[in-house]
Amino acid sequence: MDLSELEELARAFARGDKVPSEPRHASTVVLLRDAADGPEAYLLRRVKGMAFAGGMHVFPGGSVDPDDEDAEIGWAGPPAAEWGRWFGASPGLARALVCAAVRETFEECGVLLAGESADHLLEDVSSDEWEAERVALEAREQSLSQLLARRGLVLRADLLRPFAHWITPEVEPKRFDTRFFLAEMPAGQACRHVGGEADERVWARPQAAIDQGLRMLPPTHNSLQQLAGYPDVRSALDDPREITLVAPKLVVLPDDTVKFVVPGDVDYPTSDPRTA
């Protein structure tokens, strides 16, 4: 969808001719690794023509799946209730968000944040055997819980950090309520070119990715801006954060122009213009 189409949708929404679609819960993981000049983030360029963010550079992630809600999953790290407190979610939803984060990272990058115990992390998961597991997970022939149980593994929730919470503007036909996580790239594992949703994959310093003019959605751009000042991965992971929902909007100004705004901007609405 191009800018002119979004602008027309914004005007229709302001008139009350359109109602917002229900957003889907989703998880996104910013994988980080230390490099000589500072930390780098892993970005995928989604294939052009995809319904959402086609041609854009994004972090690995995707929608929560019903199987992600399995309370029986092996788990190491902060409990679901703690994640719920950080993200403003119920324990059940928080568990599903963490599971989706780990599952999507494995499906899209071939990186699995799991181990035999809270003190163990898988190293190489690039063999043909592990690739078959990844493909089966991606095809929904097995759940993450089933995979971990069969392998005698636990999900390493302690390796993730809460980072941000964004929701797609109401005017977008396809909307996501997305929690962002940070994670350090596991030693011994490697991001691989797997799956069919991306045609380019890069490690890049946050500021360099911005300076290169990569096409990104606002949450990706904002996340890289926040990460640009850290000297190493550990400092980014250990920096305490209070997660606040960011809900961008496309507003129609008095001159009929459409403007993208976020909370704190002068033109950000304090009430729904259709009911004010």
VENVENHU-V287089 format. One record per backbone hydrogen bond with DSSP energy under -0.5 kcal/mol. NH is the residue of the N-H (numbers start at 1). CO is the residue of the C=O. Records with the same first field share a line. If there is no record, write none. Layout:
NH = CO  CO
This chain:
6 = 2
7 = 3
8 = 4
9 = 5
10 = 6
11 = 7
12 = 8
13 = 9
14 = 10
15 = 11
16 = 12  13
17 = 12
18 = 12
21 = 170
24 = 175
26 = 177
27 = 62
28 = 179
29 = 60
30 = 181
31 = 29
32 = 183
33 = 40
35 = 38
38 = 35
40 = 33
41 = 204
42 = 31
43 = 202
44 = 58
45 = 200
46 = 44  56
47 = 197
50 = 47
54 = 50
55 = 46
56 = 53
57 = 215
58 = 44  56
60 = 29
62 = 27
64 = 25
68 = 65
69 = 66
70 = 67
73 = 70
76 = 155
82 = 79
83 = 79
84 = 80
85 = 81
86 = 82
87 = 83
88 = 84
89 = 84
94 = 90
95 = 91
96 = 92
97 = 93
98 = 94
99 = 95
100 = 96
101 = 97
102 = 98
103 = 99
104 = 100
105 = 101
106 = 102
107 = 103
108 = 104
109 = 105
110 = 105  106
111 = 105
113 = 111
114 = 112
115 = 154
120 = 117
122 = 114
125 = 123
131 = 127
132 = 128
133 = 129
134 = 130
135 = 131
136 = 132
137 = 133
138 = 134
139 = 135
140 = 137
141 = 136
142 = 136
147 = 143
148 = 144
149 = 145
150 = 146
151 = 147
152 = 148  149
153 = 148
154 = 115
155 = 74
156 = 113
157 = 76  155
158 = 76
159 = 156
160 = 157
161 = 182
163 = 180
164 = 180
165 = 244
166 = 178
167 = 246
168 = 176
172 = 169
175 = 173
177 = 24
178 = 166  176
179 = 26
180 = 164
181 = 28
182 = 161
183 = 30
184 = 159
185 = 32
189 = 186
192 = 109
194 = 108  192
199 = 45
200 = 45
202 = 43
204 = 41
206 = 39
209 = 205
210 = 206
211 = 207
212 = 208
213 = 210
214 = 209
216 = 214
220 = 217
221 = 217
222 = 218
223 = 219
224 = 220
225 = 221
226 = 222
227 = 223
228 = 224
230 = 227
236 = 232
237 = 233
238 = 234
239 = 235
240 = 238
243 = 241
246 = 165
247 = 245
248 = 167  246
249 = 261
251 = 249  259
253 = 251  257
256 = 253
259 = 251
261 = 249  259
265 = 262
268 = 265
273 = 271
275 = 272
276 = 272
